[in-house]
């Protein structure tokens, strides 16, 4: 994959807003699930529709890690702290629990956001 790409659920308002936020502030391109082509789909896990995925070079990051690494590429605070956070034991599990909590409560969270 030549340029970083964030694959996301474009049927979800929160997901779409987050993807566009990253796209405007980084070098990452975005592709919604509804626009996936066969080539891009080969990079994704079988059950790719469970969460977002960031494809960078030969690596694929999924769910919480995908969004964390996408946000990190924006260079906005507190993205500079993310490499240090990754070294904290248990951080990845907490990050993924928070991601799943947001994913499971998208309708409620979407009503709370402006």
Helices and strands as residue ranges (DSSP letters): E 5-8, H 13-25, E 29-32, G 33-35, H 38-41, G 48-50, E 53-56, E 59-62, H 63-72, G 79-81, H 82-86, H 91-104, H 106-112
